[in-house]
Amino acid sequence: MSARPPRTEQTHLLLLFIRWISLLPPLAALVLSGTGYEPDAHILQALVFAVLLNAALTLFRQKLPLLIQRWPWLVLFDLFIAGAFVWYTGIEQSPFYFYSLTPILGAAYFLRMRGALGSAGLYSLVFLAMVFLLPRPHGSTPVPLLAVSQVIGFFVIALMVGYVSVLLDDLRRTQHHLEKTNIELSRRNRDLNLIQELTLLLQSSVDPAELQELILRGLVHDLGYRRATIGLYEEEAHILTGWLTLEKIPTIVEPRQLSHATTISLHGESGPIARAVASCQPVEVFDGARPVQDVSMARRLVTGKHYLVLPLTLRGHLLGVIIVDQLPVSQPLSDPERESLERLAAHAGVALGSVRLCIHRAQQQAILAERNRIAAELHDSISQVLYGLAYGLDACVQLLPEHPEMVRRELAKLQPVVADAQARMRKAIFAMHTIEITSDAFSARLHRHLHAICPARDLTLRIELPGEFDRWDEALRQQIYRVAQEAMTNAARHAEASRILVTVLSQGDRVGVRVEDDGRGFNPADIDPERHLGIRSMTARVQQLGGDLTIESKPNQGTVVLATIPHRRRGAFLRPPTSRVTSYDGVPTHTYPAD
């Protein structure tokens, strides 16, 4: 009976109310009967007995529906009592006619259409027997037409109430179905919201731990599970690590905490986690079996007897596991609930796999970029020196048979070149290490680099930096330095310039690196960037940063190289840049605000 909707209790009260209302006709007949206002003894006796019966039914109204469903023959007892009241007080003209219909109403409501027709048919036989076969207490004459009309009324009322009971049953089933549908829709809505959050986070995050936290919050806070744990799988070592746990109501039971760096080796394991990993299928545990063999680790992983292990996979590759813990012990997960968890695990696997793929691609791109940078470093600082050394040694080989003294002098000249190549190699290796680039370090390193590549030339370098250069992101300053270094190196080696100006400015969301020289210039249309590693290296570096590189030059009019790259900070011009004018020996001679 607990499955009935709340309005069922109101229907029971309505049936009892009808039984009490049906006693009004006998009460009225009792008041109006007799000579000299003496009450009719038969009506009085039947009325007293009916009141006692109604009082008993009202007192036990909570148990009555269950008793009728368990013992339907109790309706027969009520029918015979109501029929006895009718026979005892006048049959066709009895004031208890309306009261005699209440057992039929009860049978139609509790036993549906079958009870309605059965009670109406049985009571019709009893009523006709009272009319035509049994002796009449008042000695009155039977009225066949009235009796038949009353029998027809029995069936009409029974059919009407029975049909209403069937409609109520349909209404209850529909209500129950709508409630289940609403629960399922709510669950699916929570799933979709969580999947949407995973998708949005995937667009902006490259941190697997951030995705793990979102998955756990969705399971515990949104879907309402009491405890959830997630770990990541490392295929090469065949271990699970990177653990995170979230509980709705944390309890202090030691040992409980599971470290993020804890590793669980799956070699030799045969528990639920190992089975889920091996089969890439969910494993549900009801009997409290340990997830792993190690007792201490098992206590940290799960705290309940009923839990579910969900593997996280992407295209058949295992990425990790989710453990939904402290599930109800009394019953397994329903099919819709389990499907919801498996669907969530599938989307979580896609999200984690995508993040891992992005990280892997970023690492590969960083490796490739570093290789290209090293190639550019070697080309700019060592390749040309080695080329000149090889050319001189080849000349010495040709002169050796006839002019050994000249070869000796040439070899003596090549010795400083070899030392210079060695120094350049050490410098290139040193440059591969990341050193913080401040405004002072920026200028000093460019000065030293210029002196190293042009030690004997009278070349002036001027550097202009914004006042807030040191507050920029370190990675951005490193990239600005590399771009400026490459552009300055090209100007110093190939432009035959006497002055080089390096300017760094920032406005809005972009940073500009401008390198200008007064050299011999060239026609950009005559240059193939693919065959000039310096230009190609600068272009690749700037494009990797999402920027643009432009080169403006004319013969005998110098060259301007301008690189613009995105800057995270937005705002107006920074404070005016400062300028450093440096002679060929790399010593600053003057510092002043730029015009």
C-alpha positions as CSV (number, residue, x, y, z in Angstrom):
1,M,0.0,0.0,0.0
2,S,3.0,2.3,0.4
3,A,3.2,2.4,-3.4
4,R,-0.2,4.1,-3.7
5,P,-0.1,7.9,-4.2
6,P,-1.2,10.1,-1.3
7,R,-4.7,10.7,-2.7
8,T,-5.6,7.0,-2.1
9,E,-6.1,7.7,1.6
10,Q,-8.5,10.4,0.7
11,T,-10.5,7.9,-1.4
12,H,-10.7,5.6,1.6
13,L,-12.1,8.4,3.7
14,L,-14.6,9.2,0.9
15,L,-15.9,5.6,0.9
16,L,-16.4,5.7,4.7
17,F,-18.1,9.1,4.4
18,I,-20.6,7.6,1.9
19,R,-21.3,4.8,4.4
20,W,-22.1,7.3,7.0
21,I,-24.2,9.5,4.7
22,S,-26.2,6.5,3.5
23,L,-27.6,6.2,7.1
24,L,-29.5,9.5,6.7
25,P,-32.5,7.9,4.9
26,P,-33.0,5.3,7.7
27,L,-32.6,8.1,10.3
28,A,-35.3,10.1,8.4
29,A,-37.6,7.1,8.1
30,L,-37.2,6.5,11.8
31,V,-38.2,10.0,12.6
32,L,-41.2,9.9,10.4
33,S,-42.4,6.4,11.0
34,G,-45.0,5.0,13.6
35,T,-48.3,6.3,14.9
36,G,-48.2,8.9,17.5
37,Y,-44.5,9.4,16.8
38,E,-43.6,5.9,18.0
39,P,-40.4,4.8,16.2
40,D,-40.3,1.7,14.0
41,A,-38.5,-1.0,16.0
42,H,-37.0,-2.7,12.9
43,I,-35.5,0.5,11.5
44,L,-34.2,1.4,14.9
45,Q,-32.5,-1.9,15.5
46,A,-30.9,-2.0,12.0
47,L,-29.7,1.6,12.4
48,V,-28.0,0.9,15.7
49,F,-26.3,-2.1,14.2
50,A,-25.2,-0.2,11.1
51,V,-23.8,2.6,13.2
52,L,-21.7,0.1,15.2
53,L,-20.5,-1.5,12.0
54,N,-19.5,1.9,10.5
55,A,-17.7,2.8,13.6
56,A,-15.7,-0.4,13.5
57,L,-14.8,0.2,9.9
58,T,-13.7,3.8,10.6
59,L,-11.6,2.7,13.6
60,F,-9.7,0.1,11.5
61,R,-9.6,2.1,8.2
62,Q,-5.8,1.8,7.9
63,K,-5.8,-2.0,7.8
64,L,-9.1,-2.4,6.0
65,P,-7.7,-2.1,2.4
66,L,-5.0,-4.7,3.1
67,L,-7.4,-7.1,4.7
68,I,-9.8,-6.9,1.7
69,Q,-7.0,-7.5,-0.8
70,R,-5.8,-10.4,1.3
71,W,-9.3,-11.9,2.0
72,P,-11.7,-10.7,-0.7
73,W,-14.5,-12.9,0.9
74,L,-14.9,-10.2,3.6
75,V,-16.9,-8.3,0.9
76,L,-19.4,-11.1,1.0
77,F,-19.8,-10.7,4.7
78,D,-20.5,-7.0,4.2
79,L,-23.0,-7.7,1.4
80,F,-25.0,-10.2,3.5
81,I,-25.2,-7.8,6.4
82,A,-26.4,-5.0,4.1
83,G,-28.9,-7.4,2.5
84,A,-30.1,-8.4,6.0
85,F,-30.8,-4.7,6.8
86,V,-32.8,-4.3,3.5
87,W,-34.8,-7.5,4.1
88,Y,-35.5,-6.6,7.8
89,T,-36.7,-3.1,7.0
90,G,-39.0,-3.6,3.9
91,I,-36.9,-4.9,0.9
92,E,-38.1,-2.8,-2.1
93,Q,-39.2,0.0,0.2
94,S,-36.3,-0.3,2.7
95,P,-34.6,3.0,3.7
96,F,-31.3,1.0,3.7
97,Y,-31.3,0.6,-0.1
98,F,-28.6,3.3,-0.5
99,Y,-26.6,1.7,2.4
100,S,-26.7,-1.7,0.7
101,L,-24.9,-0.2,-2.3
102,T,-21.7,0.7,-0.2
103,P,-20.3,-2.9,-0.2
104,I,-20.6,-2.9,-4.0
105,L,-18.8,0.5,-4.1
106,G,-16.0,-0.9,-1.8
107,A,-15.6,-4.1,-3.9
108,A,-15.5,-2.1,-7.1
109,Y,-12.8,0.2,-5.7
110,F,-10.6,-2.4,-4.1
111,L,-11.1,-5.3,-6.4
112,R,-11.6,-3.3,-9.6
113,M,-14.0,-4.4,-12.4
114,R,-14.0,-8.0,-11.4
115,G,-15.0,-7.2,-7.8
116,A,-17.7,-4.7,-9.1
117,L,-19.4,-7.3,-11.4
118,G,-19.0,-10.1,-8.9
119,S,-20.5,-8.2,-6.0
120,A,-23.3,-6.7,-8.1
121,G,-24.2,-10.2,-9.4
122,L,-24.1,-11.9,-6.0
123,Y,-26.1,-9.1,-4.3
124,S,-28.7,-9.2,-7.2
125,L,-29.3,-12.9,-6.5
126,V,-29.6,-12.3,-2.8
127,F,-31.9,-9.3,-3.4
128,L,-34.2,-11.3,-5.8
129,A,-34.3,-14.2,-3.3
130,M,-35.4,-11.8,-0.6
131,V,-38.1,-10.4,-2.9
132,F,-39.6,-13.6,-4.2
133,L,-38.5,-16.5,-2.0
134,L,-38.0,-15.5,1.6
135,P,-40.8,-14.6,3.9
136,R,-41.4,-10.8,4.3
137,P,-41.3,-9.5,7.9
138,H,-43.9,-6.8,7.2
139,G,-46.2,-9.1,5.1
140,S,-46.1,-6.7,2.2
141,T,-46.7,-7.7,-1.4
142,P,-43.6,-8.0,-3.8
143,V,-43.3,-5.3,-6.5
144,P,-41.4,-7.0,-9.4
145,L,-40.9,-3.9,-11.5
146,L,-39.4,-2.0,-8.6
147,A,-37.2,-5.0,-7.7
148,V,-35.9,-5.3,-11.2
149,S,-35.2,-1.6,-11.4
150,Q,-33.2,-1.8,-8.2
151,V,-31.2,-4.8,-9.5
152,I,-30.3,-2.8,-12.7
153,G,-29.2,0.0,-10.4
154,F,-26.8,-2.4,-8.7
155,F,-25.0,-3.2,-12.0
156,V,-25.0,0.4,-13.2
157,I,-23.4,1.7,-10.1
158,A,-21.0,-1.2,-9.9
159,L,-19.9,-0.6,-13.5
160,M,-19.4,3.1,-13.0
161,V,-17.3,2.7,-9.9
162,G,-15.4,-0.2,-11.3
163,Y,-14.5,1.8,-14.4
164,V,-13.4,4.7,-12.3
165,S,-11.2,2.4,-10.3
166,V,-9.6,1.1,-13.5
167,L,-9.0,4.7,-14.6
168,L,-7.4,5.4,-11.2
169,D,-5.1,2.5,-11.6
170,D,-4.1,3.8,-15.1
171,L,-3.6,7.2,-13.5
172,R,-1.3,5.7,-10.8
173,R,0.7,3.7,-13.4
174,T,1.0,6.8,-15.5
175,Q,2.1,8.9,-12.5
176,H,4.6,6.2,-11.6
177,H,5.9,6.1,-15.1
178,L,6.2,9.9,-15.3
179,E,8.1,9.9,-12.0
180,K,10.6,7.3,-13.3
181,T,10.9,9.2,-16.5
182,N,11.5,12.5,-14.6
183,I,14.2,10.8,-12.5
184,E,15.8,9.4,-15.7
185,L,15.6,12.8,-17.4
186,S,17.1,14.5,-14.4
187,R,19.9,12.0,-14.4
188,R,20.5,12.5,-18.1
189,N,20.4,16.2,-17.6
190,R,23.1,16.0,-14.9
191,D,25.1,13.8,-17.2
192,L,24.9,16.2,-20.1
193,N,25.8,19.2,-17.8
194,L,28.8,17.3,-16.6
195,I,29.8,16.3,-20.2
196,Q,29.4,20.0,-21.2
197,E,31.7,21.1,-18.4
198,L,34.2,18.5,-19.5
199,T,34.0,19.7,-23.1
200,L,34.4,23.4,-22.1
201,L,37.3,22.6,-19.8
202,L,38.9,20.6,-22.5
203,Q,39.0,23.7,-24.7
204,S,41.0,25.7,-22.1
205,S,42.9,23.2,-19.9
206,V,45.9,21.1,-20.5
207,D,46.1,19.8,-16.9
208,P,44.9,16.3,-16.4
209,A,44.5,17.0,-12.6
210,E,42.0,19.7,-13.4
211,L,39.9,17.3,-15.4
212,Q,40.2,14.7,-12.7
213,E,38.8,17.2,-10.1
214,L,35.9,18.1,-12.4
215,I,35.0,14.4,-12.9
216,L,35.0,13.8,-9.2
217,R,32.9,16.8,-8.4
218,G,30.4,15.7,-11.0
219,L,30.1,12.2,-9.5
220,V,29.9,13.4,-5.9
221,H,28.2,16.8,-6.0
222,D,26.1,16.6,-9.2
223,L,25.2,12.9,-9.4
224,G,25.1,12.4,-5.6
225,Y,27.5,9.5,-5.0
226,R,29.1,9.4,-1.6
227,R,32.7,8.7,-2.6
228,A,34.7,8.5,-5.8
229,T,38.4,8.0,-6.7
230,I,40.2,8.4,-10.0
231,G,43.7,7.3,-11.0
232,L,45.7,7.5,-14.2
233,Y,47.4,4.6,-16.0
234,E,51.0,4.5,-17.2
235,E,51.3,1.9,-19.9
236,E,55.1,1.5,-19.9
237,A,55.3,0.7,-16.2
238,H,51.9,-0.9,-16.0
239,I,51.0,1.1,-12.9
240,L,48.2,3.4,-11.7
241,T,49.1,6.7,-10.2
242,G,47.9,10.3,-10.0
243,W,45.2,9.5,-7.5
244,L,42.5,11.9,-6.4
245,T,39.6,11.2,-4.0
246,L,36.5,13.1,-3.2
247,E,33.9,12.3,-0.5
248,K,30.6,13.9,0.2
249,I,30.9,13.4,4.0
250,P,34.6,12.8,4.9
251,T,35.2,10.5,7.8
252,I,38.4,10.2,9.8
253,V,39.5,6.6,9.6
254,E,43.2,5.8,9.2
255,P,44.7,5.0,6.9
256,R,42.4,6.9,4.6
257,Q,44.4,9.5,2.6
258,L,45.6,8.3,-0.8
259,S,48.6,10.4,-2.0
260,H,48.4,11.8,-5.5
261,A,51.9,10.3,-6.3
262,T,51.0,6.8,-4.9
263,T,51.7,4.1,-7.5
264,I,49.9,0.8,-7.7
265,S,51.6,-1.9,-9.7
266,L,49.3,-4.1,-11.7
267,H,51.9,-6.9,-12.2
268,G,50.6,-10.0,-10.6
269,E,47.3,-8.5,-9.6
270,S,44.0,-10.3,-10.1
271,G,41.5,-8.2,-8.1
272,P,38.6,-6.1,-9.4
273,I,40.9,-3.2,-10.6
274,A,43.2,-5.6,-12.5
275,R,40.2,-7.3,-14.1
276,A,38.7,-3.9,-15.2
277,V,42.1,-2.9,-16.6
278,A,42.6,-6.2,-18.4
279,S,39.1,-6.3,-20.0
280,C,38.5,-2.6,-20.3
281,Q,35.0,-3.4,-18.9
282,P,33.3,-2.2,-15.7
283,V,33.5,-4.5,-12.7
284,E,30.9,-4.2,-9.9
285,V,31.7,-5.6,-6.5
286,F,29.0,-6.5,-3.9
287,D,30.9,-8.6,-1.3
288,G,33.6,-6.1,-0.2
289,A,36.3,-7.9,-2.1
290,R,39.6,-6.0,-1.9
291,P,40.4,-4.0,-5.1
292,V,44.1,-4.9,-4.8
293,Q,46.0,-7.5,-2.9
294,D,47.8,-5.0,-0.5
295,V,45.4,-4.6,2.5
296,S,46.6,-1.1,3.4
297,M,46.3,0.1,-0.1
298,A,42.9,-1.5,-0.5
299,R,41.6,0.3,2.6
300,R,42.7,3.6,1.0
301,L,41.1,2.9,-2.3
302,V,37.6,1.7,-1.1
303,T,35.7,2.0,2.2
304,G,32.5,0.2,1.3
305,K,31.5,-3.3,0.4
306,H,29.6,-2.3,-2.8
307,Y,31.7,-0.4,-5.3
308,L,32.1,-0.1,-9.1
309,V,35.4,0.1,-11.0
310,L,35.1,2.0,-14.4
311,P,38.0,1.9,-16.8
312,L,38.7,5.1,-18.7
313,T,39.6,4.3,-22.3
314,L,40.0,6.0,-25.7
315,R,40.0,3.9,-28.9
316,G,40.9,0.8,-26.9
317,H,43.8,2.4,-25.0
318,L,43.5,2.5,-21.2
319,L,43.9,5.9,-19.6
320,G,42.9,5.3,-16.0
321,V,40.2,4.0,-13.7
322,I,37.3,5.5,-11.7
323,I,36.1,3.9,-8.5
324,V,32.6,4.8,-7.4
325,D,32.5,3.8,-3.7
326,Q,30.0,3.4,-0.8
327,L,27.1,2.3,-3.0
328,P,24.0,0.9,-1.3
329,V,24.7,-2.6,-0.1
330,S,21.1,-3.9,-0.4
331,Q,20.8,-3.8,-4.2
332,P,23.0,-3.6,-7.3
333,L,23.0,-0.5,-9.5
334,S,20.0,-0.2,-11.9
335,D,20.6,-0.5,-15.6
336,P,19.9,3.2,-16.3
337,E,22.2,4.2,-13.4
338,R,25.0,1.9,-14.6
339,E,24.6,3.1,-18.2
340,S,24.8,6.7,-17.0
341,L,28.1,6.0,-15.2
342,E,29.6,4.1,-18.2
343,R,28.6,7.0,-20.5
344,L,30.3,9.4,-18.2
345,A,33.4,7.3,-18.0
346,A,33.5,7.2,-21.8
347,H,33.4,11.0,-22.1
348,A,35.9,11.3,-19.3
349,G,38.2,9.0,-21.2
350,V,37.9,11.1,-24.4
351,A,38.6,14.3,-22.4
352,L,41.7,12.8,-20.6
353,G,42.9,11.3,-23.9
354,S,42.6,14.5,-25.7
355,V,44.5,16.4,-23.0
356,R,47.3,13.8,-23.1
357,L,47.4,14.0,-26.9
358,C,47.7,17.8,-26.7
359,I,50.5,17.5,-24.1
360,H,52.3,15.0,-26.3
361,R,52.0,17.2,-29.4
362,A,53.2,20.2,-27.5
363,Q,56.2,18.3,-26.2
364,Q,57.0,17.1,-29.7
365,Q,56.7,20.6,-31.1
366,A,58.9,22.0,-28.3
367,I,61.5,19.4,-29.1
368,L,61.3,20.2,-32.8
369,A,61.5,24.0,-32.0
370,E,64.5,23.4,-29.8
371,R,66.3,21.4,-32.5
372,N,65.6,24.2,-35.0
373,R,66.9,26.8,-32.5
374,I,70.1,24.7,-32.0
375,A,70.6,24.5,-35.7
376,A,70.2,28.2,-36.0
377,E,72.6,28.8,-33.2
378,L,75.2,26.5,-34.8
379,H,74.7,28.2,-38.1
380,D,75.0,31.7,-36.8
381,S,78.0,31.2,-34.6
382,I,80.0,28.2,-35.7
383,S,79.1,27.0,-39.2
384,Q,80.7,29.9,-41.0
385,V,83.9,29.7,-38.9
386,L,84.2,26.0,-39.7
387,Y,83.6,26.7,-43.3
388,G,86.5,29.2,-43.4
389,L,88.7,26.8,-41.5
390,A,88.0,24.0,-43.9
391,Y,88.8,26.4,-46.9
392,G,92.1,27.4,-45.3
393,L,93.1,23.8,-44.6
394,D,92.3,22.8,-48.1
395,A,94.6,25.6,-49.4
396,C,97.4,24.4,-47.1
397,V,97.1,20.9,-48.4
398,Q,97.6,22.2,-52.0
399,L,100.6,24.4,-51.0
400,L,102.3,21.9,-48.8
401,P,104.5,20.1,-51.5
402,E,106.0,23.2,-53.0
403,H,105.7,25.9,-50.2
404,P,106.0,24.3,-46.8
405,E,107.1,27.5,-45.2
406,M,104.0,29.3,-46.5
407,V,101.8,26.4,-45.2
408,R,103.4,26.9,-41.7
409,R,102.5,30.6,-41.7
410,E,98.9,29.8,-42.9
411,L,98.5,27.2,-40.2
412,A,99.7,29.7,-37.6
413,K,96.9,32.0,-38.9
414,L,94.3,29.3,-38.6
415,Q,95.2,28.5,-35.0
416,P,93.3,31.5,-33.7
417,V,90.4,30.6,-35.9
418,V,90.2,27.1,-34.3
419,A,90.3,28.7,-30.9
420,D,87.6,31.1,-31.9
421,A,85.5,28.1,-33.1
422,Q,86.0,26.4,-29.8
423,A,85.0,29.5,-27.9
424,R,81.9,29.9,-30.1
425,M,80.9,26.2,-29.5
426,R,81.2,26.8,-25.7
427,K,79.1,29.9,-26.1
428,A,76.5,28.0,-28.1
429,I,76.3,25.3,-25.5
430,F,76.0,27.9,-22.7
431,A,73.3,29.6,-24.6
432,M,71.2,26.4,-24.7
433,H,70.7,26.8,-20.9
434,T,67.8,29.0,-20.0
435,I,69.0,32.1,-18.1
436,E,66.6,34.7,-16.8
437,I,66.4,37.6,-19.2
438,T,66.1,40.9,-17.4
439,S,66.6,44.3,-19.1
440,D,70.2,44.4,-18.0
441,A,70.8,40.8,-19.0
442,F,69.1,41.5,-22.4
443,S,71.4,44.4,-23.2
444,A,74.6,42.7,-21.8
445,R,74.1,39.5,-23.7
446,L,73.4,41.2,-27.0
447,H,76.5,43.3,-26.4
448,R,78.6,40.2,-25.8
449,H,77.1,38.4,-28.7
450,L,77.8,41.3,-31.1
451,H,81.4,41.5,-29.8
452,A,81.9,37.8,-30.3
453,I,80.7,37.7,-33.9
454,C,82.4,41.0,-34.9
455,P,85.4,41.5,-32.6
456,A,87.4,43.8,-35.0
457,R,84.7,46.1,-36.4
458,D,83.7,49.5,-35.2
459,L,80.0,48.8,-34.7
460,T,77.7,50.7,-32.5
461,L,74.6,48.9,-30.9
462,R,71.7,50.9,-29.5
463,I,69.0,49.1,-27.5
464,E,65.7,50.6,-26.4
465,L,63.5,48.6,-23.9
466,P,60.2,49.5,-22.2
467,G,60.4,50.4,-18.6
468,E,58.2,47.4,-17.5
469,F,60.2,44.9,-19.5
470,D,61.2,43.0,-16.3
471,R,57.6,42.5,-15.3
472,W,56.7,40.6,-18.5
473,D,56.4,36.9,-18.6
474,E,59.8,35.2,-18.6
475,A,59.0,33.0,-21.6
476,L,58.0,36.1,-23.6
477,R,61.3,37.9,-22.7
478,Q,63.3,34.8,-23.8
479,Q,61.5,34.8,-27.1
480,I,62.0,38.5,-27.6
481,Y,65.7,38.1,-26.9
482,R,66.0,35.2,-29.4
483,V,64.3,37.2,-32.2
484,A,66.4,40.3,-31.5
485,Q,69.6,38.2,-31.4
486,E,68.9,36.5,-34.7
487,A,68.0,39.8,-36.5
488,M,71.0,41.6,-35.0
489,T,73.4,38.7,-36.1
490,N,72.1,38.9,-39.7
491,A,72.7,42.6,-39.7
492,A,76.1,42.4,-38.3
493,R,77.4,39.7,-40.6
494,H,75.8,40.5,-43.9
495,A,74.7,44.1,-43.9
496,E,78.2,45.7,-43.5
497,A,76.5,48.2,-41.1
498,S,78.1,50.6,-38.7
499,R,75.1,51.2,-36.5
500,I,72.3,48.8,-35.3
501,L,69.2,49.9,-33.4
502,V,67.2,47.3,-31.4
503,T,63.8,48.6,-30.2
504,V,61.2,46.7,-28.1
505,L,57.8,48.3,-27.7
506,S,54.4,47.1,-26.4
507,Q,51.0,48.5,-27.2
508,G,47.7,46.7,-26.5
509,D,48.0,43.0,-26.9
510,R,51.1,42.9,-29.1
511,V,54.9,43.3,-28.7
512,G,57.1,44.6,-31.5
513,V,60.8,43.8,-31.9
514,R,62.4,46.2,-34.4
515,V,66.0,45.8,-35.6
516,E,67.3,48.5,-37.9
517,D,70.7,48.9,-39.5
518,D,72.4,51.4,-41.9
519,G,74.1,48.7,-44.0
520,R,74.1,48.1,-47.7
521,G,70.6,46.7,-47.9
522,F,69.2,44.4,-50.5
523,N,66.1,43.7,-52.6
524,P,63.8,41.3,-50.6
525,A,62.4,40.0,-53.9
526,D,65.8,38.5,-54.8
527,I,66.1,36.6,-51.5
528,D,64.8,33.0,-51.2
529,P,64.0,32.5,-47.4
530,E,64.2,28.7,-47.8
531,R,67.9,29.0,-48.7
532,H,68.8,31.5,-46.0
533,L,68.7,29.7,-42.6
534,G,68.9,33.0,-40.7
535,I,65.7,34.4,-42.2
536,R,64.0,31.0,-42.1
537,S,64.9,30.6,-38.4
538,M,63.5,34.0,-37.5
539,T,60.3,33.5,-39.5
540,A,59.7,30.1,-37.9
541,R,60.3,31.4,-34.4
542,V,57.9,34.3,-34.8
543,Q,55.2,32.2,-36.5
544,Q,55.5,29.7,-33.7
545,L,54.6,32.5,-31.3
546,G,51.6,33.5,-33.4
547,G,53.3,36.6,-34.7
548,D,54.3,38.2,-38.0
549,L,57.7,39.0,-39.5
550,T,58.3,41.8,-42.0
551,I,61.6,42.8,-43.7
552,E,61.9,46.2,-45.3
553,S,65.1,46.9,-47.3
554,K,66.4,48.7,-50.3
555,P,69.9,48.6,-51.8
556,N,72.3,51.0,-50.0
557,Q,69.5,52.2,-47.7
558,G,69.7,49.7,-44.8
559,T,67.3,47.1,-43.5
560,V,64.4,47.1,-41.0
561,V,63.3,43.8,-39.5
562,L,60.0,44.0,-37.6
563,A,58.6,41.1,-35.6
564,T,55.2,41.5,-33.8
565,I,54.1,38.8,-31.4
566,P,51.0,38.5,-29.1
567,H,51.3,39.8,-25.6
568,R,49.0,38.4,-22.8
569,R,48.7,41.8,-21.0
570,R,46.4,44.4,-22.5
571,G,46.9,48.1,-22.0
572,A,48.3,51.3,-23.4
573,F,51.9,52.0,-24.1
574,L,54.2,51.2,-21.3
575,R,56.6,53.7,-19.8
576,P,59.0,55.3,-22.3
577,P,61.8,52.9,-23.2
578,T,65.4,53.6,-22.2
579,S,68.3,53.5,-24.7
580,R,71.8,52.0,-24.3
581,V,74.5,53.1,-26.8
582,T,77.4,50.7,-26.9
583,S,80.7,50.9,-28.8
584,Y,82.3,47.9,-30.4
585,D,83.9,46.7,-27.1
586,G,80.5,46.1,-25.5
587,V,80.8,48.7,-22.7
588,P,77.8,51.0,-22.2
589,T,78.8,54.6,-22.6
590,H,75.5,56.4,-22.1
591,T,72.0,55.7,-20.9
592,Y,69.1,58.2,-21.4
593,P,65.3,58.2,-22.0
594,A,64.4,57.6,-25.6
595,D,62.8,60.3,-27.6
